[in-house]
Amino acid sequence: MEQQLESTRMQFLSADGKALVQVGPNLLAVNHLKPYPGWDTFLPMIQEAYRAYIETAPPTAIQRIGLRYINRIELPGPRVELEEYLNIYPYLGRELPQDYGEVMVRIQTAFNALRDGLQIVLASPEAGNTDVNVFVLDMDYFLAKPGVITAQEAFSWVNEAHDRLEQLFEGCISDKLRQLFQVEET
């Protein structure tokens, strides 16, 4: 007779409901919804959760570690030329229809002698609003080779991943989108 084990996942929500720590067997996830407080605030949250986790259930090796940013980008107007705002977009040859609806572009690549991986997904999850075009730029930087990062190396890896993701995000957006972000911030 086969015995099934239930996976227990506990969730801890911050007082404002914007930060969430999830803990389970072989799992620690730290999430933050918008407004994103910035790396200098988010990193200590991750460090505190990680320290508590390894004190309670010390891992022998890290099988997966990742840093993921999901960016919602709103572009004005009924129709936009994505290449004006982003350096990642679908390319359609001249023989193909240029007026498309939903978008889904997925790219996966490796870094650090194949130790790390990166997946970038650009998608248009919402349709129908003629005043604004919504796109999601989902960037997931992760350990591609399980077990090569020790518990002590985790934060060195996380900081490296953050630096890499900042650089890659800047590479994904154009100056026109940077200007749009600055207008929204003021």
Secondary structure, 3 states (H helix, E strand, C coil): CCCCCCCCCEEEECCCCCEEEEEECCEEEEEECCCCCCHHHHHHHHHHHHHHHHHHCCCCCECCCEEEEEEEEEEECCCCCHHHHECCCCCCCCCCCCCCCCCEEEEEEEECCCCEEEEEEEECCCCCCCCEEEEEEEEEEEECCCCCECHHHHHHHHHHHHHHHHHHHHHHECHHHHHHHHHHHC
